[in-house]
Each structure stands twice: as structure tokens, then as C-alpha cells.
């Protein structure tokens, strides 16, 4: 278990649960189950998407984080009548894959709930006129990135449509935001849309909005993402994932600069700067009939290709130091890069690019104090690291994880003489998970005591 997860679970909290990357609940406590009007066993056999769909509660920070991969915070009400402030935090594998989502919640009084709701509404209203701040600045130590920065600054002042190309994780959204910040609409909104994350059935209503009464549940009209970008910049990430039918409708918007909401008849004028991005060969998709040729030429006035991180070595260390400073501050740590880390940084292929690098640095920081730490403070730790690396060369991922979990849970079970309650408490997991690990990892007690 990572230091981050351990810290989150040891905080003074009232409700908590942990899900995997699909929303299945892995860990929970009794109080959480009570606030949802469920038994703990029911909760541990649930999925957050199903809980919202069955109206156990009306909103989910967990789902927001599962979709965005970022921290989220929502206020919600449960079927049991509780008002909750819920905060979700993602935990990633070093390769950038979402591992877990940890959700902490705080029950609120009616007064607290109304005060926070009012404050959130006021902040949302005030922020509509504020420019978006860059979360990650552009790191440009390499000649390749310096050239891209010069090009982007030059074209930012014009309203030409830009197509950013490059592998996943190279920083296309960061570059798009940089262009927005240097454009004539920098004071207005930057609306980023990940086309790959929107279910096909929801594409049209999410993009163009809908009118009240269009379908069941549409109790009021809703503005779409395109309309929300009016006056600012619309960034369509992974535009190659957009369904062909929606491509035709987007093409019409770009030709007329107006849109019609789902279920509506009124043409709504819009004006926005369009920046698109893809990690695929767009021209090849056009040739294969998977992307409209006319839309391709509409969005591709100025193509900008961002090279992968492995081709711009100077940026790797600069990015690593930037991420290290950020995570040290976030987790109140003081982790430093060792020679081994630097060697890894400069020799890895970084197929996930800056996103993979960022998650690797976070992994270093949050595991710094664990027995399997990657820090080389002693020869003994270096020997253990070398041994684990040797095992990693011959084991599959799941075999390696099972190996580590077997050592951990065998130690905890033997330490507490197979007292399940004490083992669960010490490990900060649920009793059902301990029983599952005993069964899956074949950790049944060997002696005949008691």
C-alpha cells in the first residue's frame, strides 16, 4: 500500500471508501455504509456507477475522478438523508494507469450544506470572468520544445485553427493552454474536452446541450461544451475518437459558427478559438474513412507536432525536477533523486511521455518511506531493489504484485496470530479483504493451534 493511501486512510475521517479503476468498491467502513442506507456487505459488493444510477446518492466525487483522473470535490445527498461533502483522490501505478480512487466524505449539517452550496455558486459565478491558470508550465529546455514555443507564440495571436499531434502524454493540453494564454481571448474561458472520455450515446447532448423536456430527466435546458466556450478557446483532445455522425455536426458548427441544442429549433451563434489534438495519424484515418476529410482540413490550418519525451532528453530532467518539487510540497516530503533514478530517467523510453514521468516521480515520493522504497539510503535497500528488479524481469505484472502482497499479508497475519480483526486494523483494510487475500494467496494457517 502506498504512503499516500496509508496517510489518507489514517486521517481523522468519518466516512471512507476505496474503489478500483472501474468503480468497484474494495474498502469501506461501517459509517460510510450507514450514511448510504446500506449494510457494509452490500456496499463492499457495489459499484459507484450503480449506486448513483439506483439513486443511493445523487452525485459522486469518485466518478468525477474516475473520468478525469484528477482530484475532485462534490456535495451530495444520500437516500438515508445525509448531506455530504465528498472528496476523491486518484492513486496511479508508475506507468500512469489509474490504480485506486480514495474517497473521503464529511457529513454536513443543513446550515453547513447551504453555506457551502452558496459559496460554491458564488465562486463559480466569479470565476467565469477569470482566465484559466496553467497547472503545469511548459518546460522547454530542448531545442525541439523551444522551437514549438516560438511557433505557438507566433500563431497564438491569430484565430487560425490549430491541430496538435503527438503521442499520449506529450503535453498537448499544456501546449493548447499556452496558446490560449497568449491569444486575444486569453481573458476568457479555456474549455478542454477529452473526446475519448465521452460515451457515444452522450456525445451530442454534451457537445451541443439540450432543451428542457427533450428526454426523461431533462428538467431544465443545459448549455453544451461548445456553447460554454463562446468567446474563449475550445480544446478538443483526441478528436479522432469523435463519432462520424458528430463530426458532421461539428463541421456544420465550424462552417456557420452557430449551433442548435438537442431538441431545440433556435440557432445559437457562437464564437470560439478551436484547437484540436490527436495521438493518431489523422491523414491515415481520413484515408480509412474513419475521419471526415472535410472536417480534417477545417481543423488542420496549422499543424504542430510535439515530439515524444524520449527524443528531447533535456526536457526529461527539467520536468522531473518540476514534478519532484510539486509532489514534495503536496506530500510534505523531501525526496531527492539518486544516481539510480537519474540513470532510469535518461535511459527509459517513456512511452507514456510526460504523463508517465509525472506518475513515476509521484511514485518515488509516496513510496519513499516504505520497506520497498526506491531510495538508496543503505546497501541493504539497494540489494532488495536489485532483487525485486530481477524478479520483475521474469514475473508477469500480476505475479509480481501477488509476490509482494504474499510477503506483506503473511507477515501481518503471523504478527497477529491470524487474528483477522487485528490484521485488518493494522493493515487498514476491511476484514472481507483479509479473507479474500488468505484465499487468493493461499495463506491459510499451517499450524494446528486453537
C-alpha positions in Angstrom: 0.0 0.0 0.0 1.4 3.4 -0.9 2.3 6.0 1.6 -0.3 8.3 0.1 -3.1 5.7 0.6 -1.9 4.9 4.1 -1.9 8.6 5.0 -5.4 9.2 3.6 -6.8 6.2 5.4 -5.2 7.2 8.7 -6.6 10.7 8.7 -9.3 11.7 11.1 -12.2 11.0 8.8 -15.8 9.9 9.3 -16.5 8.1 6.0 -14.2 6.4 3.6 -14.2 4.0 0.7 -11.7 2.9 -1.9 -12.5 1.8 -5.5 -10.5 0.3 -8.3 -10.3 1.9 -11.7 -13.7 0.5 -12.7 -15.5 1.9 -9.7 -15.8 -1.3 -7.8 -15.7 -0.7 -4.1 -12.8 -2.5 -2.5 -12.6 -1.0 1.0 -15.2 0.8 3.2 -16.2 1.3 6.8 -19.4 0.9 8.7 -20.2 4.6 9.0 -20.0 5.1 5.2 -22.5 2.2 4.7 -24.8 3.8 7.3 -24.8 7.2 5.6 -25.8 5.5 2.3 -28.5 3.4 3.9 -26.8 0.1 3.1 -25.1 -2.7 5.1 -21.3 -2.9 4.9 -21.5 -6.2 2.9 -23.9 -4.6 0.4 -21.5 -1.6 0.0 -18.5 -3.9 -0.5 -20.3 -5.7 -3.3 -21.3 -2.5 -5.1 -20.0 -0.3 -7.9 -20.2 3.5 -7.6 -21.9 3.9 -11.0 -24.6 1.5 -10.0 -25.1 3.3 -6.7 -25.7 6.7 -8.4 -27.9 5.0 -11.1 -30.1 3.5 -8.3 -30.2 6.9 -6.5 -28.4 5.7 -3.4 -26.9 9.2 -3.7 -27.3 11.9 -6.3 -23.6 12.7 -7.2 -20.2 11.2 -6.9 -16.8 12.6 -6.5 -15.4 9.1 -7.2 -17.0 9.1 -10.6 -15.7 12.5 -11.4 -12.1 11.3 -10.5 -12.6 8.1 -12.5 -13.4 10.2 -15.5 -10.9 12.9 -15.1 -8.0 11.2 -13.3 -7.8 14.3 -11.1 -8.8 15.3 -7.5 -12.5 16.2 -7.3 -14.9 17.5 -4.7 -18.7 17.4 -4.8 -21.6 18.0 -2.4 -24.3 15.3 -2.4 -27.3 13.9 -0.6 -27.9 10.3 0.2 -31.1 8.2 0.3 -30.6 8.0 4.0 -31.0 11.7 4.3 -27.3 12.7 4.9 -25.8 15.8 3.3 -22.2 15.0 2.4 -19.0 16.9 1.3 -17.2 14.2 -0.7 -13.5 14.4 -1.9 -11.8 11.9 -4.2 -8.1 11.4 -4.8 -6.7 9.2 -7.6 -3.8 6.8 -7.0 -1.8 5.7 -10.1 0.6 2.9 -11.0 4.0 4.1 -12.1 3.1 3.5 -15.7 0.2 6.1 -15.4 -2.6 3.6 -15.2 -5.3 4.5 -12.7 -5.0 2.1 -9.7 -7.3 3.3 -7.0 -9.6 6.1 -6.1 -9.8 7.1 -2.4 -12.9 8.9 -1.4 -13.2 10.7 1.9 -16.6 12.3 3.0 -17.7 14.6 5.7 -21.4 14.7 6.8 -22.7 18.3 6.9 -25.5 20.0 8.9 -28.2 21.7 6.9 -26.6 25.1 7.6 -23.1 23.9 6.5 -24.5 22.3 3.4 -26.4 25.5 2.4 -23.4 27.7 3.2 -21.0 25.6 1.1 -23.5 25.4 -1.7 -23.9 29.2 -1.7 -20.1 29.7 -1.6 -19.6 27.3 -4.5 -22.2 29.1 -6.6 -20.6 32.4 -5.8 -17.1 31.2 -6.7 -18.3 29.6 -9.9 -20.0 32.8 -10.9 -16.9 34.9 -10.1 -14.6 32.5 -11.9 -16.5 32.8 -15.2 -14.6 36.0 -16.0 -11.2 34.9 -14.7 -8.6 33.5 -17.0 -7.6 29.9 -16.6 -4.3 29.4 -14.8 -1.7 26.9 -16.1 -1.4 23.9 -13.7 1.8 22.8 -15.4 4.0 25.3 -17.2 5.7 24.4 -20.4 9.2 23.0 -19.8 11.3 23.9 -22.8 14.9 23.0 -22.3 15.3 21.1 -25.5 15.7 22.8 -28.9 12.7 20.9 -30.2 10.3 22.4 -27.5 11.9 25.8 -27.8 11.0 25.8 -31.5 7.4 24.7 -30.7 7.1 27.5 -28.2 8.2 30.1 -30.7 5.7 28.8 -33.3 2.9 28.7 -30.8 3.5 32.3 -29.6 3.6 33.4 -33.2 0.3 31.8 -34.2 -1.5 32.4 -30.9 -2.4 36.0 -31.9 -4.3 34.8 -35.0 -7.6 32.9 -34.9 -6.3 30.1 -37.1 -7.4 26.6 -36.2 -4.5 24.5 -34.8 -4.1 20.7 -34.8 -1.7 19.4 -32.2 -0.2 16.0 -32.9 1.8 13.7 -30.8 1.8 10.6 -28.6 -0.4 10.3 -25.5 1.1 12.3 -22.6 3.4 14.6 -24.5 1.6 17.6 -23.2 -0.8 18.6 -25.9 -3.3 20.2 -23.5 -0.5 22.1 -21.8 0.5 23.5 -25.2 -3.1 24.3 -26.1 -3.5 26.2 -22.8 -0.2 28.0 -23.6 -1.6 29.1 -26.9 -4.8 30.2 -25.2 -2.9 32.3 -22.7 -1.1 34.1 -25.5 -4.1 34.7 -27.6 -6.5 37.6 -27.9 -9.1 35.6 -25.9 -6.8 34.8 -23.0 -9.1 36.6 -20.6 -12.0 34.3 -21.5 -12.6 30.6 -20.8 -10.5 27.7 -21.9 -12.8 24.7 -22.3 -10.9 21.4 -22.6 -12.8 18.3 -23.8 -11.5 14.8 -23.9 -13.4 13.2 -26.8 -12.3 9.7 -25.8 -13.9 10.0 -22.4 -17.4 10.8 -23.5 -19.8 7.8 -24.2 -21.0 7.9 -27.8 -24.6 8.0 -26.6 -23.9 11.3 -24.7 -21.8 13.0 -27.3 -24.4 15.1 -28.9 -26.0 16.4 -25.7 -22.6 17.0 -24.0 -21.3 18.9 -27.1 -24.4 20.9 -28.1 -26.6 20.9 -25.0 -30.3 20.2 -24.9 -33.6 21.9 -24.2 -35.9 21.2 -21.3 -38.1 18.2 -21.8 -36.1 16.7 -24.7 -35.8 13.4 -22.8 -36.6 11.8 -19.5 -34.7 13.7 -16.8 -34.2 16.8 -18.8 -35.9 19.0 -16.2 -34.2 22.2 -17.5 -32.2 23.3 -20.5 -28.5 22.7 -20.5 -25.7 24.5 -22.2 -23.3 22.3 -24.2 -19.5 22.4 -24.2 -19.3 24.2 -27.5 -21.6 26.9 -26.3 -19.7 27.1 -23.0 -16.5 28.0 -24.9 -18.2 31.0 -26.6 -15.8 33.9 -26.5 -12.9 31.8 -25.5 -11.0 28.6 -26.6 -12.4 25.2 -27.3 -9.8 22.4 -27.0 -10.9 19.1 -28.4 -8.4 16.5 -27.2 -8.4 13.1 -29.0 -10.7 14.5 -31.7 -10.1 11.3 -33.7 -12.3 9.5 -31.2 -15.4 11.6 -32.2 -18.1 9.5 -33.9 -18.6 10.2 -37.6 -22.2 11.5 -37.1 -20.9 14.1 -34.6 -18.1 15.0 -36.9 -20.7 16.1 -39.5 -22.5 18.2 -36.9 -19.2 19.8 -35.7 -18.3 20.6 -39.3 -21.6 22.5 -39.6 -20.9 24.5 -36.5 -17.4 25.4 -37.8 -18.9 26.5 -41.1 -21.8 28.5 -39.7 -20.4 29.4 -36.2 -23.9 28.6 -34.8 -25.4 25.5 -33.2 -28.7 24.0 -32.3 -29.3 22.3 -29.0 -30.7 18.8 -28.9 -34.5 19.2 -29.1 -34.2 22.8 -30.0 -35.1 24.9 -33.1 -33.2 28.1 -32.4 -29.8 28.7 -34.0 -27.4 30.0 -31.3 -24.4 32.0 -32.6 -21.0 31.1 -31.1 -17.5 32.4 -31.5 -14.5 30.5 -30.2 -10.9 29.6 -30.9 -10.6 25.9 -31.9 -7.6 23.9 -31.0 -7.7 20.1 -31.7 -5.4 17.3 -30.8 -4.8 13.7 -31.6 -2.3 10.9 -30.8 -3.1 9.1 -34.1 -2.2 9.6 -37.7 -5.1 11.8 -38.8 -4.4 11.6 -42.5 -4.4 7.8 -42.3 -7.7 7.8 -40.5 -9.1 10.0 -43.3 -7.9 7.5 -45.9 -9.5 4.7 -44.0 -12.8 6.6 -43.9 -12.7 6.8 -40.1 -12.5 10.6 -40.1 -14.2 13.1 -42.4 -11.9 14.6 -44.9 -13.7 17.9 -45.0 -13.5 18.2 -41.2 -9.8 17.3 -41.2 -9.0 20.2 -43.5 -11.2 22.5 -41.4 -9.3 21.8 -38.2 -5.8 21.5 -39.7 -5.0 25.0 -40.7 -1.8 24.9 -38.6 -0.4 21.5 -37.6 2.0 21.3 -34.7 3.7 18.0 -34.0 5.1 17.6 -30.4 7.9 15.0 -30.3 7.9 12.3 -27.7 9.8 12.8 -24.5 12.5 10.2 -25.4 13.5 12.4 -28.3 14.1 15.5 -26.1 16.3 14.4 -23.3 17.0 17.8 -21.9 13.3 18.2 -21.0 13.2 14.9 -19.0 15.3 16.1 -16.1 13.7 19.6 -16.1 10.3 18.0 -16.0 11.4 15.5 -13.3 12.7 18.3 -11.1 9.5 20.3 -11.6 7.3 17.3 -10.7 9.5 16.4 -7.8 9.2 19.9 -6.3 5.4 19.8 -6.7 5.0 16.4 -5.1 7.4 17.1 -2.3 5.3 20.1 -1.4 2.0 18.2 -1.8 3.0 15.3 0.4 5.2 17.3 2.8 8.2 15.3 1.8 11.9 15.9 1.0 12.7 13.2 -1.6 15.8 13.7 -3.7 16.7 11.9 -7.0 19.6 9.4 -6.6 22.1 8.4 -9.3 20.0 5.3 -10.0 16.9 7.5 -10.5 18.8 9.8 -12.9 20.1 6.8 -14.9 16.5 5.5 -15.1 15.2 8.9 -16.2 17.7 9.2 -19.0 17.6 5.6 -20.3 13.8 4.9 -20.2 11.8 5.1 -23.3 8.9 6.9 -21.5 6.2 5.6 -23.9 3.7 7.4 -21.7 5.8 10.6 -22.1 5.4 13.4 -19.6 2.3 11.7 -18.0 4.3 8.6 -17.3 7.2 10.6 -16.0 4.9 12.6 -13.7 3.4 9.4 -12.2 6.9 7.9 -11.8 8.0 10.9 -9.8 4.9 10.7 -7.6 5.5 7.0 -7.1 9.0 7.8 -5.8 7.7 10.4 -3.4 4.8 8.4 -2.0 6.8 5.2 -1.5 9.9 6.9 0.0 9.3 5.6 3.5 8.0 2.1 2.7 10.1 -1.1 3.2 10.3 -1.4 -0.6 11.4 2.2 -1.1 13.2 3.2 -4.2 15.5 5.4 -2.2 19.1 4.1 -1.9 19.9 5.1 1.7 21.6 1.8 2.6 23.3 -1.0 0.8 20.6 -3.4 2.1 17.9 -1.4 0.4 19.9 -1.4 -2.8 20.2 -5.2 -2.6 16.5 -5.5 -2.1 15.8 -3.2 -5.1 18.1 -5.3 -7.3 16.4 -8.4 -6.2 13.0 -7.1 -7.0 14.1 -5.8 -10.4 15.4 -9.3 -11.1 12.1 -10.8 -10.2 10.3 -8.2 -12.4 12.3 -9.4 -15.4 10.8 -12.9 -15.1 7.4 -12.4 -13.4 4.3 -11.0 -15.1 2.8 -7.9 -13.5 0.1 -9.9 -11.6 2.7 -12.5 -10.5 4.9 -9.7 -9.1 2.1 -8.0 -7.3 1.0 -11.3 -5.8 4.5 -12.0 -4.7 4.7 -8.7 -2.8 1.2 -9.0 -1.3 2.0 -12.5 -0.1 5.0 -11.3 1.8 3.0 -8.4 3.3 -0.1 -10.2 4.3 1.7 -13.3 5.6 3.8 -11.0 7.8 0.7 -9.2 9.2 -1.2 -12.5 9.7 1.6 -14.1 11.6 2.3 -11.0 13.6 -1.3 -11.0 14.9 -1.5 -14.8 15.1 -4.2 -14.9 12.4 -6.5 -12.6 14.3 -8.4 -11.2 11.4 -9.8 -8.1 13.1 -6.3 -7.1 14.4 -4.8 -7.8 11.0 -7.4 -5.7 9.2 -7.0 -2.9 11.6 -3.2 -2.9 11.4 -3.3 -3.1 7.6 -6.1 -0.5 7.4 -8.2 -2.7 5.1 -11.5 -4.5 5.6 -12.0 -7.9 7.1 -13.5 -9.2 3.9 -10.4 -8.2 2.0 -8.2 -10.1 4.5 -10.3 -13.3 4.0 -10.0 -12.7 0.2 -6.2 -12.4 0.4 -5.9 -15.6 2.5 -7.9 -17.5 -0.1 -6.4 -16.0 -3.2 -2.8 -16.0 -2.0 -3.1 -19.4 -0.2 -2.2 -18.0 3.2 -4.2 -20.5 5.3 -2.7 -21.1 8.7 -0.3 -24.1 8.7 -0.1 -24.9 12.4 -2.8 -26.6 14.5 -3.1 -24.1 17.3 -6.5 -23.4 18.8 
